[in-house]
Amino acid sequence: MKLANTSRISLIISLLMLLPLCITQSGSAQIRNTAKRNAVEAEQTPVVNARMPTATVADEAAGTAGATSVDEPGPPSAPQSFSNTTPITITDCPSPCPASGQAASVYPSNIVVAGVTTPTVERVSVTLNGFSHTFPSDVDMLLVSPSGRKVVIMSDFGAGAPGANNINLTLDDYAATPVPSTVTGNTGFPFVTGSYRPSNSGTTDVFPAPAPASPYTYTMSAFNGDTPNGTWSLYIIDDANLDGGSISGGWTITFDTRPPAPTAGQILVSEFRTRGLGTAPPTSDGSADEFIELYNNTDSSITIIDALPGADPTLPTGAGWRFSVAQGAAETTFLVLPQTLSTAGPLAIPARGHFLVTTQPTTPSPAGNTYSLASYPTGTGFTASGSANVSINPAVASGFIPDDAGIAIFSTANALTTNRLDSVGFSSVTNPDYKEGTGLSPATGITTASQHSWVRRSQTVAPGRPIDSNNNANDFVLVETSGAILNGVQSVLGAPGPERGPSATAYTTTSAPIGKSNSEMPATLVDIQQPSSAAPNRVRSFTPVTNGSQGTLAIRRCFTNNTGQIVLALRYRVIDITTFGNTVAGQADLRVLNSALQTITLTDASSVNLQALTLQTPPTQANGGGLNSSLAEGVITTTAPLAAGATTCTQFTLGVQQTGTFRFIVIVEANPKVP
């Protein structure tokens, strides 16, 4: 395709869809006049320190209702379930509500488990049978094992009105979605029968005696390695006035085997850098301005739990995933994401979603040498999806990842080769676990302070899906905001775009997009009576503009929301473009620019509005956007969503610095509200 008056253009657009995301509940118009509802704590990004290298159920204890039924356990390989069918009344807390809340009518409700054939817990879940409450986020639940391990399995989540009505609620670390919640500017997600990940906000819950006192943990996997047989106790309280509820059918506890662990290629390092630009003062060298972004390359949610069945998180070695860094042949530092790290609930990466680890030194050196991309991207709809899921407090203030490092992710707390999920490293790395194929250049790594990152290339046959040829030099490309030569390597004009995934809460615009098929939000021509190369579908202007000395190219498309849900935010990411540093002889140099809101006339004399697009920052892209840059369609927000079946139209404006044949491929990143 040639940039000229009569040239043709092909725009390939596909969909990456954002599934239910998460936000910590905060005060809103929907949260009524109780101190509890107006003072729910904000979730904090966890900070971790890097390290150098056949059954029956007996009657319950005195003072509690008797257990009434049990499901007969199957063979050892099958789930084994035990039930107490005694109804539970969740009594509304009086006004004023004490800090310890109001205990339920059966407190605790016990199940005596016997005959589980596996010696230790590998996976446990709880089902509330017939759960009803007019404001479920008032309900706090604590599960205690026979040995005394104690886990808050739901607290301050479950949303508000219209509440839950006789649902069967299963709480399981391996569920695809967290418990829903009500948030500002959003009516909340329906709380219906289904399986959800445990969810919690804050650490201030108080359960009255005889419940054990805090501290508590917040994931079911805290029971892994524990003894399953014995008395399990469920303590339930209501901690705010005005609403009550019940569990008409009692509850069930189920013991099961672990789902298959992810394997190599299912979790990928999708973007990273070993240093960045740094922040004020000017002496900052950027050595701690680093991040590692993971991508779930499957269509199923993956919970970050050690792949070894029954791995005990209470042991000194912990249990979780190991983020390991090596120089040459030897590991130099690592961190383990333990199963019980987050007080919000289990850490999980949704299908086609991301997980972001950044550095946050306790004492930056030089002063201000910290992570600079936490607020990416700014703008209506998405805010700070570049903020970390987990922040690392490195052993040294200069950062966690050396410039010439190899990075490996293991699905076990130990660096076992058989459990390596992915790795990427520079050519100086000799340990095969820490790079794939030919390493990145230069051997010494990028030591220049700049806004750059290494981005995994995307397929064009299946746009947005990552290339994984097991050869780092082939799979990754260096992008930088000026297209500079960094340590002898020509970068491609573009921008880092670190993307975080949701935490164990219900919805948040801090989370990054999650991939689906392009059929869910297809692109069409603005004017179907004209070819793609003709106005108004494509317009070539020769008037020079900033970052377009040879004029501009306007590409106009409409997108229809076929997700089946309303879309709360929308943006577009460039996954391939001929631009500075990414051209050969005869190809165009294009720069991505902002587009203004405008109205155009079509062939049939009707008109259509083209919504504005804004190049997202940070980082600042003074030379225009390029590879991995993103554009926000800010008119679509949580309070002004795109309805299911509705269409939005927009214009991609490209500055032309050099004419020639070209490629321009974007993917749609949308955030639908799902049930």
KAKADA-V27579 format. One record per pair of residues at least 6 apart in sequence whose C-alpha atoms are under 6 Angstrom apart, sorted by the first residue. I is the first residue (numbers start at 1). GAP is how many residues later the second one is. If there is no record, write none. Layout:
i:gap
I:GAP
I:GAP
This chain:
i:gap
1:7
1:8
1:660
1:661
2:658
2:659
3:656
3:657
8:525
9:524
12:653
13:653
13:654
14:449
14:504
14:653
14:654
15:502
15:503
15:506
15:652
15:653
16:498
16:499
16:500
16:652
16:653
17:496
17:497
17:498
17:499
17:652
17:653
18:495
18:496
18:652
18:653
18:654
20:654
21:481
21:485
21:486
21:487
22:480
22:483
22:484
22:485
22:486
23:482
23:483
23:484
23:485
24:18
24:19
25:158
26:14
27:11
28:156
31:6
41:161
45:344
45:345
46:344
47:343
47:344
47:345
48:344
48:345
49:343
49:344
50:284
50:285
50:344
50:345
51:282
51:283
51:284
52:281
53:279
53:280
54:19
54:61
55:59
55:60
57:55
57:56
58:54
59:7
59:8
60:6
60:50
64:42
67:17
68:16
68:17
69:14
69:15
70:12
70:13
71:10
71:11
73:7
76:41
79:176
79:177
80:174
80:175
81:172
81:173
82:170
82:171
83:168
83:169
84:166
84:167
85:164
85:165
86:164
87:160
87:161
87:162
87:163
88:17
88:18
88:158
88:159
89:15
89:16
89:157
90:14
90:154
90:155
90:156
91:13
91:153
92:146
92:151
92:152
93:9
93:145
93:146
93:147
93:148
94:147
95:146
97:143
100:106
100:107
100:108
101:136
101:137
101:138
102:135
102:136
103:134
104:132
104:133
107:128
108:125
108:126
108:127
109:124
109:125
110:122
110:123
111:120
111:121
112:118
112:119
113:116
113:117
114:115
120:105
120:106
120:107
121:103
121:104
121:105
121:107
121:189
122:102
122:135
122:187
122:188
123:132
123:133
123:134
123:135
124:130
124:131
125:46
125:47
125:128
125:129
126:44
126:45
126:126
126:127
127:42
127:43
127:124
127:125
128:40
128:41
128:123
129:39
129:120
129:121
129:122
130:36
130:37
130:38
130:117
130:118
130:119
131:35
131:36
131:115
131:116
132:32
132:33
132:34
132:113
132:114
133:30
133:31
133:111
133:112
134:29
134:109
135:25
135:26
135:28
136:22
136:23
136:24
136:27
137:19
137:20
137:21
137:22
138:18
138:100
138:101
138:102
139:98
139:99
140:14
140:15
140:96
140:97
141:11
141:12
141:13
141:94
141:95
142:9
142:10
142:11
142:92
142:93
143:7
143:8
143:90
143:91
144:6
144:88
144:89
145:87
146:84
146:85
146:86
150:66
151:65
151:66
151:67
152:66
153:45
154:44
154:45
154:46
155:45
156:45
157:24
158:21
158:22
158:23
159:21
159:22
159:23
164:27
167:25
167:26
168:25
169:24
169:25
170:25
171:24
171:25
171:26
171:27
172:25
173:24
175:20
175:21
175:22
176:125
177:19
178:18
178:19
178:326
178:327
178:328
179:17
179:20
179:327
180:9
180:326
181:7
181:325
182:6
185:454
189:486
190:485
198:147
199:145
199:146
199:305
199:306
200:144
201:143
218:125
218:127
219:121
219:126
219:127
224:86
224:88
225:85
225:86
225:87
261:46
263:158
264:157
264:158
266:31
266:32
267:28
267:29
267:30
267:154
268:26
268:27
268:154
269:24
269:25
270:23
270:24
270:25
270:186
271:22
271:183
271:184
271:185
272:19
272:20
272:21
272:181
272:182
273:17
273:18
273:180
274:16
274:127
274:129
275:11
275:12
275:13
275:14
275:15
276:10
276:13
276:173
276:174
276:175
277:9
277:172
277:173
277:174
278:6
278:7
278:8
278:11
278:91
279:89
279:90
280:88
284:82
284:85
285:164
286:83
286:163
287:111
287:112
288:81
288:82
288:110
288:111
289:81
289:82
290:68
290:69
291:66
291:67
292:64
292:65
293:62
293:63
294:60
294:61
295:58
295:59
296:55
296:56
296:57
297:55
298:53
299:52
300:51
301:48
301:49
301:50
302:46
302:47
303:45
304:43
304:44
305:15
305:34
306:13
306:14
306:15
306:105
306:106
307:104
307:105
313:6
319:19
319:94
320:17
320:18
320:19
320:92
320:93
321:15
321:16
321:89
321:90
321:91
321:92
322:13
322:14
322:87
322:88
322:91
323:11
323:12
323:86
324:10
324:83
324:84
325:6
325:7
325:8
325:9
325:81
325:82
326:6
326:79
326:80
327:78
327:102
328:100
328:101
328:102
329:101
329:102
336:77
344:160
345:159
346:158
352:162
352:163
353:161
354:146
354:147
355:145
355:146
356:32
356:33
356:144
357:31
357:33
357:34
358:30
358:33
359:32
359:33
360:31
360:32
360:33
361:32
361:33
361:36
364:33
365:32
373:13
374:10
374:12
374:13
375:9
375:11
376:8
376:9
376:10
376:241
376:242
377:6
377:7
377:239
377:240
380:254
381:188
381:256
382:127
383:126
383:127
384:126
385:114
385:115
385:125
385:126
385:127
386:112
386:113
386:114
394:6
403:42
404:22
404:40
404:41
405:20
406:18
406:19
406:28
406:29
407:16
407:17
407:18
407:27
408:14
408:15
408:26
409:11
409:12
409:13
410:9
410:10
410:11
411:8
423:11
423:12
424:11
425:9
425:10
425:14
426:13
426:14
426:15
426:17
427:12
427:13
427:16
428:15
436:34
436:35
436:36
437:34
438:33
438:34
438:35
439:33
439:34
440:33
451:29
452:27
452:28
452:44
453:25
453:26
453:43
454:23
454:24
455:21
455:22
456:19
456:20
457:10
457:18
457:19
458:6
458:7
458:8
458:9
459:6
459:7
459:8
467:8
478:13
479:12
479:13
479:14
479:15
479:16
480:11
480:13
480:14
480:15
481:12
481:13
481:14
481:140
482:11
483:8
483:9
483:10
484:7
485:6
491:90
492:89
492:90
493:87
493:133
494:131
494:132
494:133
494:134
494:135
495:133
495:134
499:13
500:11
500:12
501:10
501:11
502:9
513:156
520:42
520:43
521:38
521:39
521:40
521:41
522:37
522:38
523:35
523:36
524:33
524:34
525:32
526:11
526:31
526:32
527:75
537:19
538:16
538:17
539:14
539:15
540:13
541:10
541:11
542:8
542:9
543:8
544:6
544:7
547:108
548:107
548:108
548:109
549:108
550:106
550:107
551:105
552:102
552:103
552:104
553:100
553:101
554:98
554:99
555:96
555:97
556:94
556:95
557:92
557:93
558:90
558:91
559:88
559:89
560:86
560:87
561:83
561:84
561:85
562:83
564:80
565:79
565:107
565:108
565:109
566:76
566:77
566:78
566:106
566:107
567:74
567:75
567:104
567:105
568:69
568:70
568:73
568:103
568:104
569:67
569:68
569:101
569:102
570:63
570:99
570:100
571:60
571:61
571:62
571:98
572:58
572:59
572:95
572:96
572:97
573:56
573:57
573:93
573:94
574:53
574:54
574:55
574:91
574:92
575:52
575:53
575:90
575:91
576:88
576:89
577:86
577:87
578:11
578:84
578:85
579:10
579:11
580:9
586:74
587:73
587:74
587:75
588:70
588:71
588:72
588:73
588:74
589:68
589:69
590:64
590:65
590:66
591:33
591:34
591:35
591:63
591:64
592:32
592:33
592:34
592:62
593:31
593:60
593:61
594:19
594:20
594:21
595:17
595:18
595:58
596:16
597:13
597:14
597:15
598:11
598:12
599:9
599:10
600:7
600:8
601:6
610:39
610:40
611:39
613:18
613:19
613:20
614:17
614:18
615:15
615:16
616:14
616:15
